[in-house]
Amino acid sequence: MAGSDHLGRHRLPVDDAGEDDPCRRGGIWSRSWWQDALERAVRAGAAAVLAGVGADQLGALQPMTLRAAGVMAAGSASVSLLLSVAASGKGDNENASFTQ
């Protein structure tokens, strides 16, 4: 079916590249979307590590190890990336946000 992907959702090409080039369609297939999603994931990972270090300094957690900081960063970055993928069809087509 012309003008739709395999799930039947209609998507318009970003420019006159045609539907046969998925990298030109926009949304999750565009470079700008992935740059935005990765930036969000890095920020989420950094925020998780900073929160863990702050909790460690206040005595709310056990002493923060480098391994624990890495696990916190990887976990929160992964969740952020999954949320960006979940938001891919909801908001603006060119970024990884739920809002327009």
Secondary structure, 3 states (H helix, E strand, C coil): CCCECCCCCECCCCCCCCCCCHHHCCHHHCHHHHHHHHHHHHHHHHHHHHHHHHHHHHCCCCCCCHHHHHHHHHHHHHHHHHHHHHCCCCCCCCCCCCCC
